[in-house]
Amino acid sequence: MKVSCSVVVFALVFHFFLVTGSRSPPPSDSVIIIGAGMSGIMAAKTLEEAGYKDYIILEADSRIGGRVHKGQVDGNTVEMGANWLFSGGPKSSPAHEIAKKIKLRTLYSDYGNLSSNIYKQGGGLYEKHVVESAFKVADARQEFGTNLSKILSSKKGGDDDISILGSQRLFKQVPKGPLDLAVDYFYNDFEEAEPTRISSLKNTFPRQLMEDFGEDSYFVADPRGFETVVHYIANQFLSHNNNKITDPRLQLKKHLENELPGENMIFVTVTDEESRRIEQQSEKKTKAEIMQVLKKMFGNGKQIPEPDTMLIPKWWSNRLYKGSYSNWPNGYTLHSYHDLQQPFGRIYFAGEHTNSTYLGYVDGAYFSGTFRSPSDSLYPLLGRAT
Ligand SMILES: Cc1cc2nc3c(=O)[nH]c(=O)nc-3n(C[C@H](O)[C@H](O)[C@H](O)COP(=O)(O)OP(=O)(O)OC[C@H]3O[C@@H](n4cnc5c(N)ncnc54)[C@H](O)[C@@H]3O)c2cc1C
């Protein structure tokens, strides 16, 4: 399950690679890759394997990995960006395959117990059977939405779409009340990181990543961090020493502008306006709000200790990201999406947002930098190199 701690931007994730040279460059033309996230590293690897050695990677930050980035809380590694890997489907997720190869420690996220773990706003748990009924209704809603999405998609060339909330309205089962809303958040907002009134039904259901790679999600809990997956790829073609990339073609802190989960840790997810609000307020206020919720949930007269440390990733306020990951909003047409993927002169774009099949995920970023982008063969440059 992919979760956002920050708001989503759809189109403006800054990840692209710039090509200098003629439209059909001989191998001696130089290539500049901007950004060393998963897609930039994959784009460089793809060029390298196609025989283009004359490229540089300019990364504005002091590290590679982009939104795959670990942080530290009291000496424990925590993931600030991507957390989950996916498995159990008919295809293999490249990110998960690498994680297995490097023996990245992961924990299976068992959501089977959820019906015994939903708290009331005022404290105390909902009864299991009550939650199970809410899940049944949510399943039926999702099934209706998936079928409707297939009907909309079968209309060739049509732009007909509806929001996920719109489909819930048609099904006459709009989530109401705290329990239904919590369950709906788990089914939808938690994944898309935007509310159902915004997310496109047609371009969300069925979730292709889960269909292909499976719904079993594994939480990365390794002191080396999820970013080791990106490092593993980079180390295959960039010279390195003691796990440090020494290849002069990777230039960190460069840009073209003017200027383990330990024990006793609680992971809180906020999305949409809540995440923007929290990014902008003081940590003290956020801590007070969290304490208020925890006291209601677990208080029952007991003393709830204050957290020793808090770590709040701020992807939305970071000018290099301006959000956590992309989501397809209702009303955004396929035509506009294709425009977004198109090269601009000799500038070619990669990044998770340019991969419609696995939009928003690490695997989407991975494929966007390869020849093998499952549905988005948008790279004339790479096409030429094959
Ligand atoms: C909180 C959060 C949770 C997530 N959870 C999951 C998950 O569980 N599973 C999953 O698969 N995905 C998850 N994702 C999404 C995943 O992290 C991204 O889809 C993926 O890492 C994007 O890779 P990218 O290469 O497209 O972009 P990025 O990782 O954003 O890379 C872009 C790079 O370009 C650099 N850059 C930007 N501007 C410039 C400039 N002007 N000059 C030079 N360099 C520049 C940036 O510093 C960055 O390194 C999550 C993301 C977030 C933020």
Ligand as a Chemical Component Dictionary entry (heavy atoms), coordinates in Angstrom:
data_LIG
# 
_chem_comp.id                   LIG 
_chem_comp.type                 NON-POLYMER 
_chem_comp.pdbx_formal_charge   0 
_chem_comp.three_letter_code    LIG 
# 
loop_
_chem_comp_atom.comp_id 
_chem_comp_atom.atom_id 
_chem_comp_atom.alt_atom_id 
_chem_comp_atom.type_symbol 
_chem_comp_atom.charge 
_chem_comp_atom.model_Cartn_x 
_chem_comp_atom.model_Cartn_y 
_chem_comp_atom.model_Cartn_z 
_chem_comp_atom.pdbx_ordinal 
LIG C1  C1  C 0 5.597  9.909  1.165   1  
LIG C2  C2  C 0 5.725  9.049  -0.077  2  
LIG C3  C3  C 0 5.321  7.731  -0.009  3  
LIG C4  C4  C 0 5.459  6.915  -1.145  4  
LIG N1  N1  N 0 5.146  5.588  -1.048  5  
LIG C5  C5  C 0 5.423  4.771  -2.087  6  
LIG C6  C6  C 0 5.322  3.360  -1.923  7  
LIG O1  O1  O 0 5.006  2.862  -0.840  8  
LIG N2  N2  N 0 5.594  2.563  -3.006  9  
LIG C7  C7  C 0 5.955  3.094  -4.222  10 
LIG O2  O2  O 0 6.191  2.319  -5.170  11 
LIG N3  N3  N 0 6.069  4.440  -4.394  12 
LIG C8  C8  C 0 5.836  5.279  -3.348  13 
LIG N4  N4  N 0 6.029  6.625  -3.478  14 
LIG C9  C9  C 0 6.311  7.187  -4.806  15 
LIG C10 C10 C 0 7.765  6.999  -5.243  16 
LIG O3  O3  O 0 8.633  7.399  -4.227  17 
LIG C11 C11 C 0 7.974  7.849  -6.497  18 
LIG O4  O4  O 0 6.998  7.511  -7.464  19 
LIG C12 C12 C 0 9.340  7.649  -7.163  20 
LIG O5  O5  O 0 10.372 7.572  -6.221  21 
LIG C13 C13 C 0 9.559  8.806  -8.131  22 
LIG O6  O6  O 0 10.808 8.675  -8.789  23 
LIG P1  P1  P 0 11.166 9.725  -9.942  24 
LIG O7  O7  O 0 12.488 9.366  -10.455 25 
LIG O8  O8  O 0 10.031 9.816  -10.888 26 
LIG O9  O9  O 0 11.193 11.153 -9.221  27 
LIG P2  P2  P 0 12.045 11.671 -7.953  28 
LIG O10 O10 O 0 12.322 10.573 -7.003  29 
LIG O11 O11 O 0 11.285 12.859 -7.447  30 
LIG O12 O12 O 0 13.421 12.144 -8.581  31 
LIG C14 C14 C 0 13.595 13.433 -9.123  32 
LIG C15 C15 C 0 15.005 13.915 -8.802  33 
LIG O13 O13 O 0 15.231 15.140 -9.494  34 
LIG C16 C16 C 0 15.900 16.049 -8.627  35 
LIG N5  N5  N 0 15.608 17.400 -9.107  36 
LIG C17 C17 C 0 14.437 18.087 -9.049  37 
LIG N6  N6  N 0 14.592 19.281 -9.642  38 
LIG C18 C18 C 0 15.863 19.350 -10.086 39 
LIG C19 C19 C 0 16.606 20.341 -10.800 40 
LIG N7  N7  N 0 16.077 21.497 -11.159 41 
LIG N8  N8  N 0 17.915 20.086 -11.111 42 
LIG C20 C20 C 0 18.502 18.901 -10.758 43 
LIG N9  N9  N 0 17.840 17.928 -10.079 44 
LIG C21 C21 C 0 16.527 18.153 -9.760  45 
LIG C22 C22 C 0 15.333 15.736 -7.257  46 
LIG O14 O14 O 0 16.192 16.155 -6.217  47 
LIG C23 C23 C 0 15.205 14.196 -7.321  48 
LIG O15 O15 O 0 16.378 13.556 -6.863  49 
LIG C24 C24 C 0 5.951  7.459  -2.361  50 
LIG C25 C25 C 0 6.353  8.795  -2.399  51 
LIG C26 C26 C 0 6.257  9.578  -1.258  52 
LIG C27 C27 C 0 6.758  10.989 -1.298  53 
# 
loop_
_chem_comp_bond.comp_id 
_chem_comp_bond.atom_id_1 
_chem_comp_bond.atom_id_2 
_chem_comp_bond.value_order 
_chem_comp_bond.pdbx_ordinal 
LIG C1  C2  SING 1  
LIG C2  C3  SING 2  
LIG C2  C26 DOUB 3  
LIG C3  C4  DOUB 4  
LIG C4  N1  SING 5  
LIG C4  C24 SING 6  
LIG N1  C5  DOUB 7  
LIG C5  C6  SING 8  
LIG C5  C8  SING 9  
LIG C6  O1  DOUB 10 
LIG C6  N2  SING 11 
LIG N2  C7  SING 12 
LIG C7  O2  DOUB 13 
LIG C7  N3  SING 14 
LIG N3  C8  DOUB 15 
LIG C8  N4  SING 16 
LIG N4  C9  SING 17 
LIG N4  C24 SING 18 
LIG C9  C10 SING 19 
LIG C10 O3  SING 20 
LIG C10 C11 SING 21 
LIG C11 O4  SING 22 
LIG C11 C12 SING 23 
LIG C12 O5  SING 24 
LIG C12 C13 SING 25 
LIG C13 O6  SING 26 
LIG O6  P1  SING 27 
LIG P1  O7  DOUB 28 
LIG P1  O8  SING 29 
LIG P1  O9  SING 30 
LIG O9  P2  SING 31 
LIG P2  O10 DOUB 32 
LIG P2  O11 SING 33 
LIG P2  O12 SING 34 
LIG O12 C14 SING 35 
LIG C14 C15 SING 36 
LIG C15 O13 SING 37 
LIG C15 C23 SING 38 
LIG O13 C16 SING 39 
LIG C16 N5  SING 40 
LIG C16 C22 SING 41 
LIG N5  C17 SING 42 
LIG N5  C21 SING 43 
LIG C17 N6  DOUB 44 
LIG N6  C18 SING 45 
LIG C18 C19 SING 46 
LIG C18 C21 DOUB 47 
LIG C19 N7  SING 48 
LIG C19 N8  DOUB 49 
LIG N8  C20 SING 50 
LIG C20 N9  DOUB 51 
LIG N9  C21 SING 52 
LIG C22 O14 SING 53 
LIG C22 C23 SING 54 
LIG C23 O15 SING 55 
LIG C24 C25 DOUB 56 
LIG C25 C26 SING 57 
LIG C26 C27 SING 58 
# 
